[in-house]
Amino acid sequence: MKQVSARKKLALYAPVGLSLGILLWLIYPNLGAMADTLRNSSPWWLLLSAGFAVSSYTFMGLTLWEVLRILGIRLPFLETAGIAFVSTTVNYFVSSGGISGFATRAHLLGKRKVPYGASVTSSVVITVLIYLALALIVVEGAVLQFLQTPEFNKSMVEALIGVVAVLGFAFGLTLLFFHHELRAAWARRMFVGVNHVIYFFSKKEIPHENFKKFECQLDEGIRTIHGRKFELPKVIGYVFCDWVSNILILYFAFKAVGVSLGATTLIAGFAFGMLMTIIPILPGGLGAMEAAMTAAFSGMGVPVGQALTASLLFRLFYYLLPAFASVFIYWALHATEPKSTGHYRHGRGVK
């Protein structure tokens, strides 16, 4: 029993320790340059950068709200946005290959009587669209970088590997979504994984639904999405607005430290940094993303101190401050949980 507990603690704390080690390795040699950069930074650009972080999380909320609406589930937008906010920050800080975000979302939606199958369906749809959009951004970044430096160097090889990895992940999720036999084979693993993470967070709140019911709900949700696929363009628009907001967080972080980036440099560096966030072992790619962005931007002529400072400001506005805020949002969601029983389906409670 003690060995199992030790393994769980190691799995939780080792990635965080590795990330902090990478950050220390990055920051310590550049501490003086970073301090000078921060002293001369513009608070107005910082405020604008933080504002686009709010915009990004708002579009995340709209994405979830719209997918649930397509599935016939209507929840208040603020509650849905709060659920998207909390599940996203958990996903960034708990290394579990994305399962922690799925499970947290299922847990919070389940408290509002949304079937777990519908929760997982919405999560899969959103994840597929997010990674497809990321793949397009990475491809664009690689093309722009190649146009700027037309040679097949190490950076180009890394970009191509990243594109293949992101597209492969999105393709795998798409295949699971549309291929019934493959989905049936993975449904139980998905169910057990979500249950396991929910149990980790709240031992008293394991879903009481059996697997067969979960599988039926999942199939029903997927059939609904197939039948209403022409309503997905609005969801795709929200996903792209989320990514644009992300890019603008970084752009104004650079403006705050006195660097004006062109579109080519901005997108190429952003894409290279985002590739590092999909490393499963590191929470939100912590450390790896900052190292990649600093290397990419410094390679394109930005001083290392300013590149590292801007990437850390991006981390602060998009990851750390939202993680702190999500604690209070979670409390608010818990306080507003409905007391009645039944499931929300097609806009009304069904007992």
Backbone torsions as a table, in degrees:
resi	resn	phi	psi	omega
1	MET	NA	-41.3	179.4
2	LYS	-66.4	-34.3	178.8
3	GLN	-65.7	-41.0	178.2
4	VAL	-63.1	-44.8	178.8
5	SER	-61.9	-40.6	179.2
6	ALA	-65.1	-39.2	178.6
7	ARG	-65.4	-40.1	178.5
8	LYS	-63.3	-42.9	178.7
9	LYS	-65.3	-39.2	178.5
10	LEU	-64.3	-42.2	179.4
11	ALA	-64.8	-29.9	-178.8
12	LEU	-82.6	-43.5	-171.5
13	TYR	-93.8	-26.4	-178.5
14	ALA	-61.2	-46.0	177.7
15	PRO	-61.3	-38.6	179.0
16	VAL	-64.7	-42.9	178.3
17	GLY	-61.9	-41.1	178.4
18	LEU	-63.5	-43.5	179.0
19	SER	-62.5	-45.2	179.6
20	LEU	-64.2	-35.5	176.8
21	GLY	-63.0	-42.0	178.0
22	ILE	-63.7	-42.8	179.5
23	LEU	-63.1	-41.9	178.3
24	LEU	-62.0	-42.5	177.9
25	TRP	-61.7	-34.5	179.2
26	LEU	-77.5	-45.4	-169.3
27	ILE	-78.5	-42.3	-171.5
28	TYR	-55.2	-47.9	-179.3
29	PRO	-68.1	-19.8	-175.1
30	ASN	-111.6	17.1	-173.4
31	LEU	-61.4	-43.1	-179.1
32	GLY	-63.7	-46.5	-179.8
33	ALA	-64.3	-37.3	179.3
34	MET	-68.4	-39.1	179.2
35	ALA	-63.1	-43.1	177.2
36	ASP	-62.9	-41.4	-179.8
37	THR	-62.4	-45.1	-179.5
38	LEU	-66.7	-36.3	178.7
39	ARG	-62.4	-32.4	-177.6
40	ASN	-98.4	8.4	-177.0
41	SER	-74.6	155.5	-178.6
42	SER	-95.0	120.2	-179.1
43	PRO	-64.8	-28.6	-178.5
44	TRP	-69.1	-41.6	176.7
45	TRP	-67.3	-35.6	176.4
46	LEU	-61.9	-41.3	179.0
47	LEU	-63.8	-39.8	179.1
48	LEU	-67.4	-38.8	176.6
49	SER	-61.4	-45.4	177.6
50	ALA	-63.1	-35.6	179.0
51	GLY	-62.5	-37.2	178.6
52	PHE	-74.7	-21.1	171.2
53	ALA	-65.8	-41.7	175.6
54	VAL	-61.6	-42.9	178.2
55	SER	-59.5	-43.2	-179.0
56	SER	-60.7	-47.8	-179.1
57	TYR	-69.3	-28.1	175.0
58	THR	-64.8	-43.3	178.9
59	PHE	-68.5	-30.7	172.9
60	MET	-60.3	-44.7	178.8
61	GLY	-62.3	-42.1	178.6
62	LEU	-63.8	-37.6	179.1
63	THR	-61.6	-49.5	179.5
64	LEU	-65.0	-43.0	-179.0
65	TRP	-59.8	-42.2	-178.4
66	GLU	-70.1	-41.6	178.8
67	VAL	-64.4	-42.2	176.6
68	LEU	-62.5	-37.4	178.0
69	ARG	-62.9	-42.0	177.7
70	ILE	-61.4	-35.4	178.5
71	LEU	-77.7	0.1	178.4
72	GLY	85.4	16.3	-179.0
73	ILE	-111.6	120.7	-177.7
74	ARG	-115.1	116.9	175.6
75	LEU	-123.1	155.5	175.7
76	PRO	-56.8	140.6	-175.7
77	PHE	-60.1	-42.7	-177.0
78	LEU	-62.3	-39.6	177.0
79	GLU	-65.5	-44.1	179.6
80	THR	-62.4	-43.2	178.9
81	ALA	-63.2	-38.7	177.5
82	GLY	-64.0	-40.9	178.3
83	ILE	-64.6	-43.1	177.2
84	ALA	-61.9	-41.0	-179.3
85	PHE	-61.4	-52.5	-175.8
86	VAL	-66.2	-45.1	-177.9
87	SER	-65.8	-32.7	178.6
88	THR	-68.8	-44.1	-179.3
89	THR	-67.9	-35.7	175.5
90	VAL	-62.9	-42.1	-179.6
91	ASN	-61.9	-35.1	179.8
92	TYR	-71.7	-31.5	-170.5
93	PHE	-108.1	-4.1	174.7
94	VAL	-118.4	112.7	-176.6
95	SER	-74.6	104.1	-179.5
96	SER	-149.1	23.9	179.1
97	GLY	64.0	25.6	177.9
98	GLY	95.0	-14.0	-177.4
99	ILE	-64.1	-35.5	-177.8
100	SER	-61.7	-39.2	177.5
101	GLY	-66.8	-43.4	176.5
102	PHE	-57.2	-47.4	-174.9
103	ALA	-67.8	-42.1	179.1
104	THR	-63.5	-42.3	178.1
105	ARG	-63.7	-43.7	179.0
106	ALA	-62.9	-39.6	179.2
107	HIS	-63.1	-48.3	-176.5
108	LEU	-71.2	-37.4	176.6
109	LEU	-71.0	-35.2	178.0
110	GLY	-61.8	-34.3	175.8
111	LYS	-63.5	-21.1	176.4
112	ARG	-102.6	22.1	173.2
113	LYS	66.0	24.8	174.1
114	VAL	-85.8	127.9	-178.6
115	PRO	-57.2	144.4	-178.8
116	TYR	-63.3	-33.2	177.1
117	GLY	-61.6	-40.4	178.1
118	ALA	-67.6	-37.7	178.4
119	SER	-61.7	-46.1	-179.2
120	VAL	-68.6	-38.9	177.2
121	THR	-58.2	-47.8	-179.8
122	SER	-63.0	-39.2	179.8
123	SER	-64.9	-42.4	-179.9
124	VAL	-65.1	-45.3	179.5
125	VAL	-58.9	-47.9	-178.3
126	ILE	-64.8	-42.1	-179.1
127	THR	-63.6	-42.7	177.4
128	VAL	-58.5	-48.1	-178.1
129	LEU	-65.2	-39.8	179.4
130	ILE	-61.8	-45.3	-176.9
131	TYR	-74.1	-32.1	174.1
132	LEU	-64.9	-41.7	177.2
133	ALA	-65.1	-40.9	177.6
134	LEU	-62.5	-40.5	178.8
135	ALA	-60.8	-41.2	177.8
136	LEU	-62.9	-40.6	179.0
137	ILE	-65.1	-41.4	179.6
138	VAL	-65.9	-42.7	176.7
139	VAL	-59.7	-46.3	179.0
140	GLU	-60.7	-43.2	178.7
141	GLY	-61.2	-42.2	179.4
142	ALA	-64.8	-42.2	179.3
143	VAL	-63.9	-46.0	179.9
144	LEU	-62.9	-39.5	178.5
145	GLN	-65.8	-38.8	179.0
146	PHE	-66.4	-39.3	178.1
147	LEU	-65.3	-34.5	179.5
148	GLN	-75.4	-40.1	178.8
149	THR	-129.8	84.9	-172.7
150	PRO	-72.5	68.9	175.0
151	GLU	-147.3	145.8	-176.4
152	PHE	-87.1	80.1	-175.7
153	ASN	-100.2	-170.6	-178.5
154	LYS	-60.1	-41.4	-179.8
155	SER	-61.2	-38.3	179.8
156	MET	-67.8	-40.0	177.7
157	VAL	-62.3	-44.4	179.1
158	GLU	-62.7	-39.8	179.0
159	ALA	-63.8	-42.8	-179.8
160	LEU	-65.4	-40.4	176.6
161	ILE	-61.6	-41.3	178.5
162	GLY	-63.0	-42.5	178.8
163	VAL	-60.5	-45.7	-179.6
164	VAL	-62.5	-41.7	-179.4
165	ALA	-63.7	-46.8	-178.8
166	VAL	-66.2	-45.7	179.6
167	LEU	-64.7	-37.4	178.7
168	GLY	-62.7	-42.2	179.1
169	PHE	-65.2	-46.0	179.4
170	ALA	-63.5	-39.4	179.0
171	PHE	-65.1	-40.5	178.3
172	GLY	-61.3	-43.9	177.8
173	LEU	-65.6	-39.1	179.0
174	THR	-63.6	-41.4	178.7
175	LEU	-63.1	-42.9	176.8
176	LEU	-60.8	-35.4	-175.5
177	PHE	-71.5	-38.7	-172.6
178	PHE	-101.5	-22.4	-175.7
179	HIS	-95.4	110.4	-171.3
180	HIS	-62.8	-47.7	-176.9
181	GLU	-62.8	-43.8	179.8
182	LEU	-65.8	-39.4	178.9
183	ARG	-64.8	-39.8	179.4
184	ALA	-63.0	-37.5	-179.7
185	ALA	-68.2	-33.4	-177.4
186	TRP	-95.2	-12.2	-175.8
187	ALA	-60.9	-42.7	-178.7
188	ARG	-65.2	-41.0	177.8
189	ARG	-62.4	-40.1	178.5
190	MET	-64.1	-43.9	-179.6
191	PHE	-62.2	-46.0	180.0
192	VAL	-64.9	-40.8	179.9
193	GLY	-63.3	-46.2	178.5
194	VAL	-62.4	-44.4	178.0
195	ASN	-59.1	-42.1	-177.2
196	HIS	-62.4	-43.8	-178.3
197	VAL	-71.5	-38.3	176.6
198	ILE	-61.3	-42.7	178.2
199	TYR	-62.5	-36.6	178.8
200	PHE	-61.6	-40.2	-178.3
201	PHE	-81.7	-35.6	-174.5
202	SER	-150.0	96.1	-172.2
203	LYS	-62.6	-22.5	-177.2
204	LYS	-90.0	-2.1	-172.0
205	GLU	-123.8	44.0	174.1
206	ILE	-73.5	138.3	178.8
207	PRO	-58.0	138.3	-179.2
208	HIS	-91.8	-6.8	179.9
209	GLU	-70.5	142.2	175.8
210	ASN	-82.6	169.1	-174.4
211	PHE	-62.2	-39.8	-176.7
212	LYS	-60.8	-41.3	178.9
213	LYS	-65.7	-42.4	177.6
214	PHE	-59.2	-44.6	-178.4
215	GLU	-64.1	-40.8	178.3
216	CYS	-63.0	-42.2	178.1
217	GLN	-63.7	-40.4	178.8
218	LEU	-63.2	-45.9	178.8
219	ASP	-62.9	-41.3	179.3
220	GLU	-63.0	-43.2	179.0
221	GLY	-63.1	-41.1	-179.8
222	ILE	-67.6	-40.4	176.0
223	ARG	-61.9	-38.4	178.8
224	THR	-63.8	-44.4	178.4
225	ILE	-62.5	-42.9	177.5
226	HIS	-59.0	-43.7	-177.3
227	GLY	-71.7	-22.6	-177.4
228	ARG	-120.9	32.8	-175.7
229	LYS	-63.5	-22.2	179.9
230	PHE	-73.8	-6.3	174.8
231	GLU	-92.1	-3.4	-178.3
232	LEU	-72.2	-24.9	-179.6
233	PRO	-53.2	-34.6	177.7
234	LYS	-65.1	-40.1	177.4
235	VAL	-62.8	-44.5	179.4
236	ILE	-60.7	-39.7	177.6
237	GLY	-61.8	-42.0	178.2
238	TYR	-64.3	-39.8	179.7
239	VAL	-62.4	-44.0	-180.0
240	PHE	-68.5	-35.9	176.0
241	CYS	-64.2	-35.4	175.3
242	ASP	-60.7	-47.6	-179.5
243	TRP	-66.3	-38.2	177.0
244	VAL	-62.3	-42.2	177.2
245	SER	-60.7	-40.5	176.5
246	ASN	-56.9	-48.4	-178.4
247	ILE	-63.2	-37.6	-179.5
248	LEU	-71.8	-28.6	172.7
249	ILE	-57.2	-47.6	-179.1
250	LEU	-67.7	-41.2	-178.6
251	TYR	-59.2	-47.2	-177.6
252	PHE	-77.1	-22.0	171.1
253	ALA	-64.5	-40.8	176.0
254	PHE	-67.8	-39.6	176.8
255	LYS	-59.9	-38.0	-178.9
256	ALA	-63.7	-31.8	-179.1
257	VAL	-97.1	14.6	172.4
258	GLY	87.4	21.3	-180.0
259	VAL	-121.9	123.8	175.4
260	SER	-102.3	114.3	-176.7
261	LEU	-96.1	142.2	170.5
262	GLY	-76.6	164.4	-176.8
263	ALA	-60.4	-40.1	-178.6
264	THR	-61.8	-51.3	-179.3
265	THR	-63.4	-43.0	-177.8
266	LEU	-61.2	-51.7	-175.4
267	ILE	-68.9	-39.8	179.5
268	ALA	-62.5	-46.8	180.0
269	GLY	-67.2	-40.1	178.6
270	PHE	-62.8	-46.0	-179.0
271	ALA	-61.4	-42.0	-179.6
272	PHE	-64.4	-39.9	177.8
273	GLY	-66.9	-40.8	-178.5
274	MET	-65.2	-28.5	177.3
275	LEU	-59.1	-33.9	-177.8
276	MET	-72.5	-19.1	-178.4
277	THR	-74.5	-12.2	-179.2
278	ILE	-92.5	3.9	175.8
279	ILE	-67.6	114.5	-171.6
280	PRO	-61.3	-33.9	-172.1
281	ILE	-74.7	-23.9	-177.1
282	LEU	-100.2	129.6	-180.0
283	PRO	-65.8	110.4	-179.6
284	GLY	64.6	20.7	-177.7
285	GLY	65.6	23.5	-176.3
286	LEU	-56.5	126.7	-178.0
287	GLY	92.9	-52.7	-179.3
288	ALA	-66.8	-41.2	179.6
289	MET	-63.6	-45.3	-179.9
290	GLU	-63.1	-41.5	178.8
291	ALA	-63.6	-42.9	-178.5
292	ALA	-66.8	-45.0	179.8
293	MET	-63.9	-43.5	179.9
294	THR	-61.2	-44.2	179.1
295	ALA	-64.3	-42.9	-178.1
296	ALA	-65.4	-48.4	-176.6
297	PHE	-72.4	-37.4	177.8
298	SER	-66.8	-32.5	176.0
299	GLY	-68.0	-19.3	178.2
300	MET	-102.8	16.8	170.4
301	GLY	102.8	-0.7	178.9
302	VAL	-84.1	132.7	176.8
303	PRO	-55.4	141.9	-174.4
304	VAL	-58.0	-43.4	-179.0
305	GLY	-59.1	-42.6	179.8
306	GLN	-72.8	-39.1	179.0
307	ALA	-63.3	-44.5	-179.9
308	LEU	-68.0	-41.3	179.1
309	THR	-62.1	-44.1	-179.7
310	ALA	-64.4	-40.9	179.9
311	SER	-66.8	-34.5	177.2
312	LEU	-71.9	-34.6	174.9
313	LEU	-64.8	-39.6	175.4
314	PHE	-59.7	-44.3	177.6
315	ARG	-61.1	-42.3	-179.0
316	LEU	-62.0	-49.6	-174.2
317	PHE	-74.8	-34.8	-172.9
318	TYR	-95.5	-25.0	-175.4
319	TYR	-115.7	-55.8	-169.0
320	LEU	-73.8	-50.7	179.2
321	LEU	-62.4	-43.8	174.6
322	PRO	-60.4	-36.4	178.0
323	ALA	-61.8	-40.8	177.5
324	PHE	-65.6	-44.2	-179.4
325	ALA	-66.0	-30.8	-176.3
326	SER	-64.6	-25.2	176.8
327	VAL	-61.5	-46.0	-179.6
328	PHE	-71.9	-35.5	177.7
329	ILE	-66.3	-38.5	177.3
330	TYR	-61.7	-43.9	177.8
331	TRP	-59.8	-42.3	179.7
332	ALA	-64.0	-41.6	178.2
333	LEU	-63.8	-41.1	178.8
334	HIS	-63.3	-38.4	-178.5
335	ALA	-70.3	-23.8	-176.5
336	THR	-104.8	14.2	178.4
337	GLU	-63.5	133.3	179.7
338	PRO	-68.0	148.4	-177.9
339	LYS	-91.4	-19.5	-175.3
340	SER	-76.0	162.3	178.2
341	THR	-99.6	166.6	178.8
342	GLY	112.1	176.5	-178.1
343	HIS	-116.2	143.7	172.1
344	TYR	-82.5	114.7	177.2
345	ARG	-139.3	133.3	177.2
346	HIS	55.3	37.0	170.7
347	GLY	86.7	3.6	-179.9
348	ARG	-149.8	156.9	-179.3
349	GLY	-74.1	131.8	178.4
350	VAL	-120.2	121.2	-178.0
351	LYS	-93.7	NA	NA
